Amino acid sequence: MRILAVDDDPFIIQVLGLALGAMGFASVATAHSAQEAMDLVDAADDPFDCILLDIQMPGVGGIELCGWLRKRPLYRRVPIIMLTAMSERDYIDRAFEAGATDYITKPFETVELAARIRVAEQLLSEIKSKDGIERQLADMTSTLDFQPAVDLEDALSFDDMPGHLELPTFKNYLERIKRSNFRYGGVIALKIINIAEIYRGMPARDYLNFIADVGDAVSVGLRGENFHFSYAGSGYFLLLAVSVPKPGFAREIRDRIQVQLDDMDLRHPDNSSLDVRIEASRVQGTQLFATNTVEGVIEAAINDVELMIAAQTKVQMSATDGSNRATLRLYR
């Protein structure tokens, strides 16, 4: 894995070089400023596989450099780990909003650095594997007939969508909030109720466009709120409330997003109307987070939305007259 480390402090650069070398990474380039880093990126024959960025640097800072990298096609998904001595919430939030994958607080332990790098290495491997499969499929089929490989369970990412974080980044952000004891509002799971039916009825490319459309509806529905969101696969969108929401907020958000979906007038490939229904969990708040892992909080939110959907199905069933003449719309 080729790593680029950027920091204006020569001592930090030296420590990073020694630490990364001890971890077995022989290809480590270093830069002492954002401009020097930009020059290295532009001159590289192949893109760097992982980038370590200091947040505070003279001139162009690490957050701005992160945003610059994310606008370049070859660096849209490359892991970017921010290095910061700043513990203020604002710096961390801005870093993730700019496209950071993770961050490490200075002074850092080499054990933590190794752990973060290994996570980035695993993420990079997954990205390259999926991209490689899609390229092979594209080589075997004509461009017009090619359909990307996508499973119902796949977590998906979107470019240039306000509030969106890739799932690994979303989890990293949540983990960092937990470790730093930052105040946060909670996690909500939003589900497309009839996702399996929609997935089965669409070619892969149309399905990807559909999920992106729902992502747009989520992004617009959350506009003006302090939220991040991610698509976790199987119809689940995970919403992270950065600030504490008011009572009933999950219902309000669900309704706002549903309005956006209805206004989109989404269609099947045959142009027939596509009915998209969503449900939201209750807010999984800080008390659960204090006694649970990030995965546990996410699982609790998903289980809760499934209970909501099951309750909705029971209400629909009880509304019939028992004569078998009424049509029950069962989603699961």
Steps between C-alpha positions, in 0.01 A plus 500: 500500500639838393449762772529880488554672836448878517595707804682832543678370813830327400498299824154354425610415147806321638291306754247402235772380265663287770168362627367413157832342406489284813148389397639373171399785270804568287341750262437817701517846344499811718404863451538799735219711350178465307662643187783247519242223541303626197818496292573140605145392418515667158839346422416146615466242222256302718278640778605462863308228684467683833556858611578637847420871532576748777194722550684818603767615254605848387324620186278221368398278791434127506121535476529709184756255358265211578223673305740560208591131491138385509426703187756298307353180347791278609470615862124491555519182708865482612518480883594839649595506869520839668767571762404767748598643834160669507235330709224752425192348343489759221836394352403134499158567347652715226757232422236233447284737298800564272535127435731367771474127567635509855711710735768456766561747782859610559706403688409156369605153608659283234258222594205724411670615181555137400136415570372793292736416213392135501135604484584727206691214335199270533267766361734558205511126430119483492480799266760358261338156503156632407641738239702214349196274473303773326784566255518128414126491441525808282773332292277196442196697392433793274489842660132537422406161650726519803321493835707570815518225759278594795332289767204600714724492809769728354574826678519771236659844484402820321707783359436864592196435720478738799509321835600164352783287642613160371406225744855436634545876549158526667601228746841662559332832570261338746789319669695825534199671657479216750872510584505877536185506715349757266133582544288373212132452423473134406466258212187439290458213254283578199387210279350475152224258592457329163870496411517127413215534251662807342841329479356193326307712250788714371823457304804578713569840345141615554513371857815701572335811357193432715707476821678823402159667451393390849834630629419838342162497674668423833756778446230754412276382785784558747585844362538755776552228763831400658511147358720250317367194320623183331350219294568164668340269242174299505299822484639646825611862525673587828452856626725653766361799686798711604291720730220380728171494302163603637241235597330336203786598270538154342135508387543852365814405306329191358206711381724767348697240305180324391372830360822537301464147360138559405591825324772320298237285323743208475441248221575138412708439184170442313388848617234367735470684830735383776341508844773554759408478867738561789496450876730634773616367834481696819812696591765275654646749746802559715397264781515201264826629355662522843450127562532362147734479201451692177384179332263439790341844465454452125352153555259641760382767255449243222313263733277788610402600147420137423267499802337816363445332163361186666258714703393682183429165332285388794298821482434439131392143570264602780337757270352226278155358558616139492304424184814460283363772273740765632847520353777487759825664406764295680855618453696215656 
